[in-house]
Structure formats: structure tokens, C-alpha cells
Amino acid sequence: MNSTFIIAEAGANHNRDFDLALKLIDAAVTAGSDAVKFQTYSSETLYSKNTPDFSFHANIPELIKGIELPREWQSKLKKHCDDKNIEFMSTPFDERAIEELYNLGVKRYKIAGFEATDPRFVKLVAQTGLPIILTAGIGTNIGMIGLIKKWIHEENPTCDLTILHGNNAYPTPFHDINLGQIRLIKENYPNLKVGLSDHTEGVLVPPIAVALGAVVIEKHFTLNRALKGPDHHFAIEPEQLKLMVSNIRIVEKCLGTKAFITESEKREMKAMRSVVVKEAMKKSGVFGIDKITTKRPRLENSIPAIDFYKILGKKATRDLHADDILMMNDVEGF
């Protein structure tokens, strides 16, 4: 199978500290991630200035302003990613961000779950002609995915589209992650690639998603969950990210189909059964059901147990002793 594309989601966990942003990239590289992703937005274009106070924060525009990625960082972050041989990504949240990222030469766009049901914005991203990874999160079901697919293909009929199943609760309880949705999307849209945007705590869920058919995994990470900021508390730390990547790569190795005898099994073949003589027999004696049985081991030229019934009625080519392991040349015409 193709290697799972693993996106280490730095998001807003740079805390507007450029050195911290660079360290996040380095941690993603060390963990073996394929891409590291930030988010490009401005408070003014993301939330209305008339947004009422929410329970988790008295002033949402003020909160967003405090965690914006400085736009002038983007080219520097991409260069650092290029130097480290990891793909730079950033989720755009406004028209300016779409254009800036395109001009930077990003390979693909990511559309977040909260924006996925906005046809105006989805179409703007699709018009770039670049591949799109889109989280089908809050407000989406199988029918809505079909509508989103339609919006994108109206603007770019050949768009390379990947749908990530996701849940937009931060963190997502295990009982709400509903990984069966991955198979459901695959069944309903067999031509789409499917993945997971995971907001559960820990690293258990992503490898399971890969076993279910996910080809892209996105996971928030931070250098330290104790740091201040809205996205640190549910993110995983560098050692967990490394473990997640390692476990995904192990799962990939486990997803092959069974060979007749695998390479690792060959050295264990001696534990299989051979046909064995029950009691002494003279040369030309006839092998009857009462003369032979099956026992371990299986030797290189012994007659395997699977051929037990093929021997019945045939003659011995030599004198045999009780418990002799029958070899191929011990049976006439075999």
C-alpha cells in the first residue's frame, strides 16, 4: 500500500513566537511526519466584530488576534520546511490567505471542518486548481460530502480531493469519533481518498483509522501541553507524535494479504506435520489406514500431512520402522 500522508498540525501553537514555530517544524521532522501545517487567518476576516461573548472567552476577535500567524512568517517557515525536507502547509481562512499560499508554491490546500460547508469559500479554494484536503467535520454527513464534492468539481473537475472524517469537538470523546464513517465514505464515494482529522486525546485512534482505510492523518501537536493558548491542551507532544507516526507505519506493514507461506514462516515449517509409519513394514508393503499416521516434524523431503490420503494403497520402497518419518522416495510412484 501507499504510505499514509501524516500531517503534524502546528496550527496556532506557535504562540506568535517565531522560534517556537521553527521548533515545531523541527519536532515534526524528528517524528517522521510528511507535512507540518499552520493556519493563516486574520481576526477581522474570520469573525465579525459584532460576535457576542462566548462562554469560553469574553472577546473572540481579541482571542483570534492574539494567536494569528504573522503573514510575513509564511515564506520563512516554508523555507525552513524546504531545508528540512518536510512539506509546508497552512490552512487558509480568507481570500488573501488563499492567494498568499498559492504564490508561496504550496502543493495542496487544507479546508477546515468549520469552513467545509461554506460553498463560497470552498469554491474559491477549488479555483486554484491545486489538490484539496477537506475535513468533513461539524455539519456534514454522507449527503453533504456529495454536495461539497460537487462544489469543488464545478470549479476544478479533475481536483485531487481527499475527505478527512473529523469531529470538531476539542478534544473529541472516544464515543464521538465514529471511525465507522471512514468506511461509509469509502463505500459511498469509492473514487475519493479518505482520511482522519483527529482531535481525540492520545495516539490510539489514528493507527486504527489507517487500518480502516485512512490514507491521510492530521493531528494537532505542541511542544508542551502546559503552554498558554486555546489549542495546546488537546494536542499531543513531540514524543507522542513520534510514537503515533511509528504506530501508523507498523499498521501499514500489517495490512498486506496472506501469502501461502510467508518468509518469516519458512523457518517454522518444521513444526508442521508429516506422514509417519505406525508400525514396522517390509519393502513392498501396502500403506493402509492402520499403517500410517501424522506427527511433527515436517522435514525438507518428508511427505506432508496434507498428502496422507494420497499414500493409501501405495507400496513401500524399503523396509520401514515404527515412527519413521516417510520421505518422498519411501513411497512407490509418489
C-alpha positions as CSV (number, residue, x, y, z in Angstrom):
1,M,0.0,0.0,0.0
2,N,1.0,3.6,-0.4
3,S,2.4,5.3,2.7
4,T,-0.1,7.2,4.9
5,F,0.4,11.0,4.5
6,I,0.8,12.3,8.1
7,I,0.2,16.0,8.7
8,A,1.6,17.3,12.0
9,E,-0.8,20.2,12.8
10,A,1.1,23.0,14.5
11,G,-1.9,25.3,14.0
12,A,-1.8,28.2,16.4
13,N,0.6,26.5,18.8
14,H,3.4,28.8,17.8
15,N,2.0,31.4,20.2
16,R,3.3,34.1,17.9
17,D,6.8,33.2,18.7
18,F,8.9,32.6,15.6
19,D,11.5,30.5,17.3
20,L,8.7,28.3,18.7
21,A,7.3,27.9,15.2
22,L,10.7,26.7,14.0
23,K,10.9,24.3,16.9
24,L,7.5,22.9,16.0
25,I,8.7,22.2,12.4
26,D,11.9,20.5,13.7
27,A,9.8,18.3,16.1
28,A,7.5,17.3,13.2
29,V,10.6,16.3,11.2
30,T,12.1,14.3,14.0
31,A,8.8,12.5,14.5
32,G,8.8,11.4,10.8
33,S,5.8,13.5,9.7
34,D,5.3,14.1,6.0
35,A,4.0,17.7,6.4
36,V,3.7,20.3,9.1
37,K,0.7,22.6,8.9
38,F,0.0,26.1,10.3
39,Q,-3.2,28.2,9.9
40,T,-3.4,31.5,8.1
41,Y,-6.2,33.9,9.2
42,S,-6.9,37.3,10.5
43,S,-9.3,38.2,13.2
44,E,-11.1,40.8,11.0
45,T,-11.9,38.3,8.3
46,L,-12.6,35.3,10.5
47,Y,-15.1,36.7,13.0
48,S,-17.5,39.6,12.8
49,K,-16.6,42.4,15.1
50,N,-20.2,42.0,16.4
51,T,-19.6,38.5,17.6
52,P,-21.2,38.1,21.1
53,D,-19.2,36.9,24.0
54,F,-18.9,33.1,24.2
55,S,-18.7,31.1,27.4
56,F,-15.1,30.1,26.8
57,H,-13.8,33.6,26.0
58,A,-15.2,37.1,26.6
59,N,-13.9,38.5,23.4
60,I,-13.4,36.1,20.5
61,P,-12.0,38.6,18.0
62,E,-9.4,39.6,20.6
63,L,-8.6,35.9,21.2
64,I,-8.0,35.3,17.5
65,K,-5.9,38.4,17.2
66,G,-3.6,37.1,19.9
67,I,-2.9,33.8,18.0
68,E,-2.8,34.9,14.4
69,L,0.2,33.7,12.4
70,P,2.1,36.8,11.3
71,R,1.8,36.7,7.5
72,E,5.4,37.7,7.0
73,W,6.4,34.5,8.6
74,Q,5.0,32.3,5.9
75,S,7.8,32.4,3.4
76,K,10.4,31.9,6.2
77,L,8.5,28.9,7.6
78,K,8.2,27.4,4.2
79,K,11.9,27.9,3.5
80,H,12.8,26.2,6.8
81,C,10.5,23.3,5.9
82,D,12.1,23.0,2.4
83,D,15.5,23.0,4.1
84,K,14.3,20.2,6.5
85,N,12.7,18.2,3.7
86,I,9.2,18.4,5.1
87,E,6.2,19.8,3.3
88,F,4.9,23.2,4.5
89,M,1.2,23.6,4.7
90,S,-1.2,26.2,6.1
91,T,-4.9,26.2,6.2
92,P,-6.3,29.4,4.6
93,F,-9.3,31.2,6.1
94,D,-9.7,34.1,3.8
95,E,-9.1,35.1,0.2
96,R,-5.8,36.8,0.9
97,A,-4.5,33.6,2.6
98,I,-5.5,31.5,-0.4
99,E,-3.6,33.8,-2.8
100,E,-0.6,34.1,-0.5
101,L,-0.2,30.4,-0.1
102,Y,-0.6,29.8,-3.8
103,N,2.1,32.4,-4.5
104,L,4.4,30.6,-1.9
105,G,4.1,27.4,-4.0
106,V,2.2,25.2,-1.6
107,K,1.5,21.7,-3.1
108,R,-2.1,21.5,-1.7
109,Y,-4.7,23.2,0.4
110,K,-6.4,22.1,3.5
111,I,-10.0,23.3,4.2
112,A,-11.0,23.2,7.9
113,G,-14.1,21.5,9.2
114,F,-15.9,24.7,10.1
115,E,-15.3,26.1,6.6
116,A,-16.2,23.0,4.7
117,T,-19.9,23.8,4.5
118,D,-19.3,27.3,3.1
119,P,-19.7,27.0,-0.7
120,R,-18.3,30.5,-1.4
121,F,-15.1,29.7,0.4
122,V,-14.8,26.1,-0.8
123,K,-15.2,27.3,-4.4
124,L,-12.5,30.0,-4.0
125,V,-10.0,27.3,-2.9
126,A,-11.0,25.0,-5.7
127,Q,-10.4,27.7,-8.3
128,T,-6.7,27.5,-7.6
129,G,-6.6,24.1,-9.3
130,L,-4.4,22.6,-6.5
131,P,-5.2,19.3,-4.7
132,I,-7.5,19.8,-1.7
133,I,-7.7,18.0,1.7
134,L,-11.0,18.8,3.3
135,T,-12.3,17.9,6.8
136,A,-15.9,16.8,6.7
137,G,-16.5,17.7,10.3
138,I,-19.3,19.5,12.1
139,G,-22.5,19.8,10.0
140,T,-21.5,17.2,7.4
141,N,-22.9,13.8,6.6
142,I,-22.7,11.5,3.6
143,G,-25.1,13.6,1.6
144,M,-23.3,16.9,2.5
145,I,-20.0,15.3,1.3
146,G,-21.5,14.8,-2.1
147,L,-22.6,18.4,-2.2
148,I,-19.1,19.6,-1.2
149,K,-17.6,17.3,-3.9
150,K,-20.0,18.9,-6.4
151,W,-18.9,22.5,-5.4
152,I,-15.3,21.6,-5.8
153,H,-15.6,19.8,-9.1
154,E,-17.7,22.6,-10.6
155,E,-14.6,24.8,-10.2
156,N,-12.0,22.1,-10.9
157,P,-13.4,18.9,-12.5
158,T,-10.2,17.0,-12.0
159,C,-9.4,18.1,-8.5
160,D,-7.4,15.7,-6.4
161,L,-9.7,15.6,-3.4
162,T,-9.2,13.9,-0.1
163,I,-12.0,13.9,2.5
164,L,-11.0,13.7,6.2
165,H,-13.6,12.4,8.6
166,G,-13.4,14.6,11.7
167,N,-15.2,15.7,14.8
168,N,-14.9,19.4,15.7
169,A,-15.0,18.9,19.5
170,Y,-11.7,19.8,21.1
171,P,-10.9,17.2,22.5
172,T,-13.2,14.7,20.9
173,P,-14.5,12.0,23.3
174,F,-13.8,8.5,22.0
175,H,-17.5,7.7,21.9
176,D,-18.0,10.5,19.4
177,I,-15.1,9.8,17.0
178,N,-17.2,7.3,15.0
179,L,-14.5,5.8,12.9
180,G,-17.0,3.7,11.0
181,Q,-17.6,6.8,9.0
182,I,-14.3,6.2,7.2
183,R,-15.7,3.0,5.6
184,L,-19.0,4.7,4.9
185,I,-17.4,7.5,3.0
186,K,-15.3,4.9,1.0
187,E,-18.4,2.9,0.2
188,N,-20.4,5.9,-1.0
189,Y,-17.5,7.7,-2.8
190,P,-15.1,5.0,-3.9
191,N,-13.2,7.4,-6.1
192,L,-12.3,9.7,-3.2
193,K,-9.3,9.4,-0.9
194,V,-10.3,9.3,2.8
195,G,-8.5,10.1,5.9
196,L,-8.9,11.4,9.5
197,S,-8.6,14.7,11.2
198,D,-8.2,13.6,14.8
199,H,-9.0,15.6,17.9
200,T,-9.1,12.8,20.4
201,E,-6.6,12.7,23.2
202,G,-3.6,10.5,22.9
203,V,-2.4,8.5,19.9
204,L,-4.6,5.4,19.8
205,V,-7.1,6.5,17.2
206,P,-5.0,7.4,14.1
207,P,-3.5,3.9,13.6
208,I,-7.0,2.4,13.9
209,A,-8.2,4.8,11.2
210,V,-5.3,3.7,9.0
211,A,-6.4,0.1,9.5
212,L,-9.9,1.1,8.4
213,G,-8.6,2.7,5.2
214,A,-7.5,6.2,6.0
215,V,-4.7,7.4,3.8
216,V,-4.2,10.8,5.4
217,I,-3.9,11.6,9.1
218,E,-3.9,15.0,10.6
219,K,-3.1,15.5,14.3
220,H,-2.6,18.7,16.4
221,F,0.7,18.8,18.3
222,T,2.5,21.1,20.6
223,L,5.9,21.3,22.3
224,N,4.2,21.4,25.7
225,R,0.6,20.9,26.6
226,A,1.0,23.3,29.5
227,L,1.7,26.3,27.3
228,K,-0.9,29.1,27.2
229,G,-3.2,29.1,24.2
230,P,-6.5,27.5,23.1
231,D,-5.1,24.6,21.2
232,H,-2.3,23.3,23.4
233,H,-4.4,21.3,25.9
234,F,-5.8,18.7,23.5
235,A,-2.7,18.4,21.3
236,I,0.0,15.7,21.6
237,E,3.6,16.4,22.5
238,P,6.7,15.5,20.3
239,E,7.3,12.1,21.8
240,Q,3.7,11.1,21.3
241,L,3.8,12.4,17.7
242,K,6.8,10.2,17.1
243,L,5.0,7.3,18.6
244,M,1.9,7.9,16.5
245,V,3.9,8.0,13.3
246,S,5.7,4.8,14.3
247,N,2.5,3.0,15.1
248,I,1.0,4.1,11.8
249,R,4.0,2.7,9.9
250,I,3.6,-0.5,11.8
251,V,-0.1,-0.7,10.9
252,E,0.8,-0.2,7.2
253,K,3.1,-3.2,7.4
254,C,0.3,-5.3,8.9
255,L,-2.2,-4.6,6.1
256,G,-0.8,-7.0,3.4
257,T,-2.7,-10.1,2.2
258,K,-1.6,-13.6,3.3
259,A,0.9,-15.4,1.2
260,F,0.8,-19.2,1.1
261,I,3.8,-19.3,3.3
262,T,5.4,-16.1,4.4
263,E,9.2,-15.6,4.6
264,S,9.0,-15.4,8.4
265,E,7.0,-18.7,8.5
266,K,9.5,-20.7,6.4
267,R,11.8,-21.3,9.4
268,E,8.8,-22.6,11.3
269,M,7.8,-25.2,8.7
270,K,9.4,-28.0,10.8
271,A,6.6,-27.6,13.3
272,M,4.1,-28.8,10.6
273,R,3.1,-32.5,10.4
274,S,4.5,-35.3,8.2
275,V,3.2,-38.7,7.4
276,V,4.7,-41.2,9.9
277,V,4.7,-45.0,10.0
278,K,2.7,-46.5,12.8
279,E,4.4,-49.9,12.9
280,A,7.3,-51.7,11.1
281,M,6.6,-52.5,7.4
282,K,8.5,-54.6,4.9
283,K,9.5,-53.4,1.5
284,S,6.6,-53.5,-1.0
285,G,4.2,-53.5,2.0
286,V,1.0,-51.6,1.2
287,F,0.2,-48.4,3.1
288,G,-3.2,-48.8,4.7
289,I,-5.1,-46.5,7.1
290,D,-3.8,-48.7,10.0
291,K,-0.2,-48.4,8.9
292,I,0.4,-44.7,8.9
293,T,-0.5,-41.6,11.0
294,T,0.6,-37.9,11.1
295,K,3.1,-36.3,13.5
296,R,5.5,-33.5,13.7
297,P,8.1,-32.5,12.3
298,R,7.9,-31.6,8.7
299,L,11.3,-32.1,7.1
300,E,12.6,-30.9,3.8
301,N,11.8,-34.1,1.8
302,S,9.2,-35.6,4.1
303,I,5.7,-36.3,2.9
304,P,3.4,-33.5,4.3
305,A,0.3,-34.4,6.3
306,I,-1.8,-32.9,3.6
307,D,-0.8,-35.8,1.3
308,F,-1.9,-38.5,3.8
309,Y,-4.7,-39.9,1.7
310,K,-2.7,-39.9,-1.5
311,I,-0.4,-42.5,0.0
312,L,-3.1,-45.1,0.9
313,G,-2.8,-48.2,-1.4
314,K,0.7,-47.4,-2.5
315,K,3.8,-49.6,-1.7
316,A,6.9,-49.0,0.4
317,T,10.2,-48.9,-1.4
318,R,12.2,-50.1,1.6
319,D,11.8,-51.7,5.0
320,L,10.4,-49.2,7.5
321,H,10.4,-49.0,11.3
322,A,7.8,-47.8,13.6
323,D,7.8,-44.0,13.9
324,D,9.8,-43.5,10.7
325,I,9.0,-40.2,9.0
326,L,8.1,-41.0,5.5
327,M,10.2,-39.4,2.8
328,M,9.2,-38.8,-0.8
329,N,11.3,-41.7,-2.0
330,D,9.9,-44.1,0.6
331,V,6.6,-44.4,-1.4
332,E,6.4,-46.1,-4.8
333,G,5.2,-43.9,-7.5
334,F,4.9,-40.8,-5.3
